[in-house]
Amino acid sequence: MLTRAQHKKARREKPAPIPGPIARRNIWFRSDEVAALQVRAARENRSETAVIREAVRRLLGLEEPGARGQEG
């Protein structure tokens, strides 16, 4: 449990900034797409965001970050 001083300090502190290269977007999915996404994420023990990001990068032909010099 936080003391009053800790609570006041936490309110005064600025939240951590979002790193520059990450942009937040809202995307609307149909219910069947959401269901498939949830199943895939659970099966692979990954976040839904990671599954979406991988799919978008593959569709757009973008290189995975940190994949330079690696052979696939």
N, C-alpha and C positions, 0 to 999 in steps of 0.2 A: 504494500500500500504506500502511496506517495504522501509525503508531508506537504503542507501548504506551500512551503518555500520551493520544493521540487516541482510542484504543480505550476506555480507562477513562472518559474524558470523555463519549464517546458513550453508554456504558452508564448513566452517572449522569444524563444529561439526560432529562427527561420527554418522551415523545412528544407531538407536536402534538395538541391536542384536536380532536375532530370538531365542526364547526360545529353550532350548536343546531338549525337547522331541518331538518337531515338525520337521518333515522332509518334504522337498518339493520334489514332484515328478511330472513329466509330464505324463499324461495319454491321449491317443487318443480315442475318442468316435466316433461311427457312427452317422449319422445325426438323425436317429430315436431315438437313445439313448439320444442324446442332447435334442431333442424336448420333450421327456418324462421327462427328468430331469428338464427342465425349467418349464414344466407344474406342476410337483410335488412340486417344490420349491415355485412357485407362489401360488399354492393352499394352502400350509401349512404356507405361509409367513415366509419361512426360506431361508437361503443361499443354493446355489447349493453344496457348500463344506460340509455343515452340512448334507445334504441328502446323499451325497456320503459316508461320514464318517460313518454314521449310517448303511448304507447298507453293507459296508465292515466289520464293527465290527460284525454285525449279521451273515454274511456269514462265518467269521472266528471263531465265537463263543467267541468273546472277551467281557469282562465286560465293561459296560459304565463307564467312569471316574466319580467318585463321587457316584456310585451306590452301594457301599458296605453297607451291612446291610439293604438295602431296599428290600422289598418284591414286586414282580411283579405280 
